[in-house]
Amino acid sequence: MIFDRNNEKAVVALLGAGSMGTAIVRRIAAGKKILLGDISQKALERVSDNFRRSGYDVETCIVNALEKDSIEAFAKKAAELGPVMYFIDTAGASPNQASPEHIVNLDMLGTGYAVDAFGKVMAAGGAGLIISSQAAYMYPIPNEIELQLVNTPTEKLAEVPFIKEVALQNSGFAYMIAKRLNHLQAQRAAATTWRERRARINTISPGVIVTPLAYDEFNANGAGYQAMIDASASRRVGTSDEIAEASAFLLGEHATFVNGTDLLIDGGVIASIRTREFKLQG
Ligand SMILES: NC(=O)c1ccc[n+]([C@@H]2O[C@H](COP(=O)([O-])OP(=O)(O)OC[C@H]3O[C@@H](n4cnc5c(N)ncnc54)[C@H](O)[C@@H]3O)[C@@H](O)[C@H]2O)c1
């Protein structure tokens, strides 16, 4: 059966074919060409099979988001498939999954290289979305250091003293700082490279969203997460489908004036921390 005879389609490129990423793509990619990139061949096979069986047009590409060359090859492949109208980056590791070095290399530098690479191939009118985290709001970085970081090219970020001396102290610091960097990376791109291509880019900072990654966090620090959920205004965790709904807005035609900004979707966790209703341990 040939389900779809259209050849010229907008391309939706997803880096990190995990829980949130696939929910976002499913929400926006009907009638478009999907390019899934992930380090796991198994994940790519499972997810692309699910998409095909649901009527989506999908291709896959092994990508290691720890390697600049691999990310650039992924962006090139996306551009060869057609006009790249959407780029979504959800490749990441959480504090209880990885060392500080791995988190800095993947969540911070890998995201930076992806934003840089897609800043060379996005089509005019296109939109990008980086999945950051509520953790980005948990470690206030002094303004002068943020200014230095926002103006540092990706390949030089790891040399900044703040990254070497603070971010690499432990996986928690690495994650909070890397996720805040994602906001700054989107801001810089929105103002420079993506602006030149007339494409928009934003971030979403999710709170606790139940996915396999979140289960690794619950297994390591269940009591801490329970206390955080209990103290939040919503008193519950979130779902990937809720993130997908907000993503569809940010990537879509009703958000063309939304650019270089972050949307925090955390059920009120950061509000409870900022007002000292909840005290973050450590
Ligand atoms: N789940 C949560 O509670 C939560 C909350 C806030 C932020 N986040 C962030 O959201 C993003 C997506 O998380 P998720 O919960 O959907 O996780 P997930 O584990 O389902 O998805 C992550 C995907 O990234 C891929 N990946 C890992 N390393 C890679 C690499 N080197 N190269 C290419 N791909 C790689 C994994 O194979 C996986 O498919 C992550 O950046 C995470 O930090 C998650």
The ligand as an SDF file (V2000), in Angstrom:
LIG
                    3D

 44 48  0  0  0  0  0  0  0  0999 V2000
   11.1560   13.0400   32.2880 N   0  0  0  0  0  0  0  0  0  0  0  0
   11.2840   14.1110   33.0650 C   0  0  0  0  0  0  0  0  0  0  0  0
   10.7570   14.1650   34.1880 O   0  0  0  0  0  0  0  0  0  0  0  0
   12.0590   15.3040   32.5740 C   0  0  0  0  0  0  0  0  0  0  0  0
   11.8790   16.5110   33.2410 C   0  0  0  0  0  0  0  0  0  0  0  0
   12.5570   17.6270   32.7940 C   0  0  0  0  0  0  0  0  0  0  0  0
   13.3780   17.5450   31.6870 C   0  0  0  0  0  0  0  0  0  0  0  0
   13.5410   16.3590   31.0360 N   0  0  0  0  0  0  0  0  0  0  0  0
   14.4080   16.3530   29.8540 C   0  0  0  0  0  0  0  0  0  0  0  0
   13.6200   15.9930   28.7390 O   0  0  0  0  0  0  0  0  0  0  0  0
   14.4300   15.3670   27.7310 C   0  0  0  0  0  0  0  0  0  0  0  0
   13.7410   14.0790   27.2780 C   0  0  0  0  0  0  0  0  0  0  0  0
   13.5650   13.2480   28.3710 O   0  0  0  0  0  0  0  0  0  0  0  0
   12.6010   11.9580   28.3890 P   0  0  0  0  0  0  0  0  0  0  0  0
   12.0440   11.8980   29.7510 O   0  0  0  0  0  0  0  0  0  0  0  0
   11.7010   11.9550   27.1900 O   0  0  0  0  0  0  0  0  0  0  0  0
   13.7160   10.8350   28.3090 O   0  0  0  0  0  0  0  0  0  0  0  0
   13.9210    9.5580   27.4020 P   0  0  0  0  0  0  0  0  0  0  0  0
   15.0030    8.7870   28.0940 O   0  0  0  0  0  0  0  0  0  0  0  0
   12.6210    8.8830   27.1310 O   0  0  0  0  0  0  0  0  0  0  0  0
   14.4900   10.1900   26.0430 O   0  0  0  0  0  0  0  0  0  0  0  0
   15.8230   10.5890   25.8670 C   0  0  0  0  0  0  0  0  0  0  0  0
   16.3080   10.0370   24.5260 C   0  0  0  0  0  0  0  0  0  0  0  0
   17.6140   10.5570   24.2910 O   0  0  0  0  0  0  0  0  0  0  0  0
   18.3820    9.5250   23.7030 C   0  0  0  0  0  0  0  0  0  0  0  0
   19.8010    9.7530   23.9010 N   0  0  0  0  0  0  0  0  0  0  0  0
   20.5170    9.6130   25.0460 C   0  0  0  0  0  0  0  0  0  0  0  0
   21.8110    9.8550   24.8060 N   0  0  0  0  0  0  0  0  0  0  0  0
   21.9080   10.1540   23.4870 C   0  0  0  0  0  0  0  0  0  0  0  0
   22.9970   10.4880   22.6400 C   0  0  0  0  0  0  0  0  0  0  0  0
   24.2620   10.5460   23.0980 N   0  0  0  0  0  0  0  0  0  0  0  0
   22.7410   10.7160   21.3430 N   0  0  0  0  0  0  0  0  0  0  0  0
   21.4900   10.6460   20.8440 C   0  0  0  0  0  0  0  0  0  0  0  0
   20.4230   10.3260   21.6010 N   0  0  0  0  0  0  0  0  0  0  0  0
   20.6350   10.0900   22.9040 C   0  0  0  0  0  0  0  0  0  0  0  0
   17.9280    8.2530   24.4050 C   0  0  0  0  0  0  0  0  0  0  0  0
   18.2530    7.0820   23.6770 O   0  0  0  0  0  0  0  0  0  0  0  0
   16.4140    8.5070   24.5090 C   0  0  0  0  0  0  0  0  0  0  0  0
   15.7270    7.9850   23.3880 O   0  0  0  0  0  0  0  0  0  0  0  0
   15.8090   15.1710   28.3950 C   0  0  0  0  0  0  0  0  0  0  0  0
   16.6730   16.1890   27.9470 O   0  0  0  0  0  0  0  0  0  0  0  0
   15.5250   15.3420   29.8820 C   0  0  0  0  0  0  0  0  0  0  0  0
   16.6460   15.8500   30.5720 O   0  0  0  0  0  0  0  0  0  0  0  0
   12.9040   15.2380   31.4650 C   0  0  0  0  0  0  0  0  0  0  0  0
  1  2  1  0
  2  3  2  0
  2  4  1  0
  4  5  1  0
  4 44  2  0
  5  6  2  0
  6  7  1  0
  7  8  2  0
  8  9  1  0
  8 44  1  0
  9 10  1  0
  9 42  1  0
 10 11  1  0
 11 12  1  0
 11 40  1  0
 12 13  1  0
 13 14  1  0
 14 15  2  0
 14 16  1  0
 14 17  1  0
 17 18  1  0
 18 19  2  0
 18 20  1  0
 18 21  1  0
 21 22  1  0
 22 23  1  0
 23 24  1  0
 23 38  1  0
 24 25  1  0
 25 26  1  0
 25 36  1  0
 26 27  1  0
 26 35  1  0
 27 28  2  0
 28 29  1  0
 29 30  1  0
 29 35  2  0
 30 31  1  0
 30 32  2  0
 32 33  1  0
 33 34  2  0
 34 35  1  0
 36 37  1  0
 36 38  1  0
 38 39  1  0
 40 41  1  0
 40 42  1  0
 42 43  1  0
M  CHG  2   8   1  16  -1
M  END
$$$$
